[in-house]
Amino acid sequence: MHCLVSLEPALIQESFRLRFGSPGSKDYLKEKSFWYGSPADDRHLRDVFSNDYEAAKNGQYDDWMQEGSGEGALALIILLDQIP
């Protein structure tokens, strides 16, 4: 299983790019098919990120809230919302 341990600003940006597209691109903030994942997609995300979810749930990633101009907080929200 995956565990980020600490969140680097580059990882935050890459996470947003994958989810929302690149700022300035024609697909930026447009709906993506994987946003409405299947049960298989959900299982895959839990398999990959369950350690990160548990760490975040237990407060180990609280420092993410201070990263960037809100990007770290949003990444934490996404992790806690999408994985359980």
URHUCOR-V78829 format. One record per run of one state. SS is the DSSP state (a for helix, b for strand, c for the rest). FROM is the first residue (numbers start at 1). TO is the last residue. If there is no record, write none. Layout:
# URHUCOR-V78829
ss:SS from:FROM to:TO
ss:SS from:FROM to:TO
This chain:
# URHUCOR-V78829
ss:c from:1 to:8
ss:a from:9 to:20
ss:c from:21 to:32
ss:a from:33 to:36
ss:c from:37 to:38
ss:a from:39 to:57
ss:c from:58 to:61
ss:a from:62 to:66
ss:c from:67 to:70
ss:a from:71 to:82
ss:c from:83 to:84
